[in-house]
């Protein structure tokens, strides 16, 4: 008992002594590389500046200098625990998070800038305590996220230099971080007995890697399919717009519309009189008004007015006109606009598009205004939802959208349209039994010119029917085919004057369409659309004039359509019962049918690049290659669409898709293996004979499961092979290794032909022995 108590006492004393001893503090892994820390700070700085460039903010004015101060502080305090500093950092981060949620609840518009600002604030706080390597990894990720946010916000190529600079800094950062994780501190390493060399990345190697990365990235970017985006339902919208006055939706404010020789006209202005000699405004399109005068003369100076991101290109429609005045157009039911209000908690406004029997496609477009525009909202045909910052908008009887205020610079809104497909067969079979609300407004022709225009239109169609029917072609009987032919006829037989001032003003009693068809044999671009509209009305086909913007210039690097004021023009819309309105463009130099959802944009960037290359090639060559590429791209697009459609065909379709994917993967793997074999043969053919023999020996032993490790010398490897091969085989391998070393480091060249013959004989002997052993094994079975 006494002995037991002594043992207990000694154990208790030892436990007490261990408790009294100071515990070992956990060793913090400190990053000592000044270069790595500096480059990481540069990476974060580029991310912050890129966000400023893309979002037009000023975060870098305070974030960059403050984060640099924090980085310097963390360097000098890297070996300390910094407990007070960490408490302050935690409090600052909580305050930044509280401010973020406060702004998030108070603002309904795009939250990407708010998230970017929160990340910048957290990074600035974090920069005051960066002792460890994993903390630097966190900063690298923050810089990458900021650059990604800037990429989603950017609408110009000003983001491209920031991206290239980020990549140039990121490459050495990744190398340094990898070396730090491996614990490599020295500057030199041994490389298989070839002497010492620097392991640190050089400027030359970094430059080559940079060029390869950029080239590979641009190639992937060009050939990457462009599938429809906008899968989320939170769209970019500007900050809310406050309305000071009551909005009735009737007035249209066009800052550039000329009324009685002065700008700043509003709804109802029709321009100067016939002999006034005044012209159109230099910056604003004259057609954006409830009443337009096509007797104006002049031209605009190009300037960018908006940027559009859309799932499909099309005619960015602004207004439609139903009544022809003889010298222009007007909206006869301008007072019948409908006001639509949005809820206070959302920017979404629902519209009521007419019922359409044909197939449609949902297209999402986001518009960013670059230069001031009238209070008319461009959108694709048949908008069904709009995300707009104003509390209400108005919709006129022709489908035009109106804002309470003019569209100012940097205003952003999003439209979802239900665009119908243009099926020529169905439209050609459409009924001619038009409802009253269509025939009452869209068949109006001034009686002074009705008979004359009708006769001329019927003559054009009759001449075509007489010429083509004898050639086994069908006569033009359907309204769709007639509209298509008349638009093409105007393109080919009427001209646009080279000088905008060559076309004289119309007399007081002179009609625009009559002068276009019978006197001048042409006119301004918009006059072509007016003439086509009246010609169709004269033979009983409902039509109206529509004004808007062409798709503009597509920038493949930003994915945006750059739209200028000179892209505004008028075209003709024709009504087909049950299918709605479809546009025809009779203007020379324009496509006969405006681009719409039928145009595949899956490989849009590659197509744009090819169009640039084709401009330098002879016409026969470019024509042949165009046809070839069209067939290939259409086939690839159809195959991708077919594969995706399998997943919507039940379990059998999913199983078929998995089988197809597995088969394609196997074929790709097989092709990759063959390509590697071919590349290996090409590489071996360029080597010295003795080195080629040595590499062939290594390849053969690797196929036997005895791959040489990079840390093994050739002689060490040969010694190990003595344990796995017969003496005759191992001896030949050792001789090849010695010959390789003598040539590599001693400059002595042995008889390569003799070694090659021994090696070939040995491989044949090994192969014959394997076949004999396999036969013996089968015989025993």
ABEGO torsion letter per residue (X at the ends): XAAAAAAAAAAAAAAAAAAABBBBBBBBBBBABAAAAAAAAAAAAAAAAAAAAAAGBAAAAAAAAAAAAAAAAAAAAAABAGAAAAAAAAAAAAAAAAAAAAAAAABABBAAAAAAAAAAAAAAAAAABBABAAAAAAAAAAAAAAAAAAAAABABAAAAAAAAAAAAAAAAAAAAAAAAAAGBABABBBBGGAEBBBABBBAAAAAAAAAAAAAAAAAAAAABBBBBBGABABBBBBBBBBBABBBAGABBBBAABBBGGBBGBBBGBAEBBAAAGBBBBAABBAABBABBBAABBEBBBBBBABBBBBABBBBBBABBBABBAGAEBBBAAAAABBBBBBBAABABBBBBBBBBABBBBBBBBBBBBABBBBABBBBBBGBABBBBABABBBBBAAGBBBBABBBBBGBBBBBBBBBBBBBAAAAAABBABBBAAAAAAAABBBAAAAAAAAAAAAAAAAAAAAAAAAAGBBBBABAAAAAAAAAAAAAAABBBBABAAABBBBBAABBAAAAAAAAAGEEBAAAAAAAAAAAAAAAGBBBBBBBEBBAEBBBAAAGBBBBBAAABBBBBBBBBBGAEBBBBBABBGBBABBBBAABBAAAAAAAAAAAAAAAABBAAAAAAAAAAAAAAAAAAAAAAAAAAAAAAAEAAAAAAAAAAAAAAAAAAAAAAAAAAAAAAAAAAAABBAAAAAAAAAAAAAAAAGBBBBAABBAAAAAAAAAAABBAAAAAAAAAAAAAAAAAAAAGBBBBAAAAAAAAAAAAAAAAAAAAAAAAAAAAAX
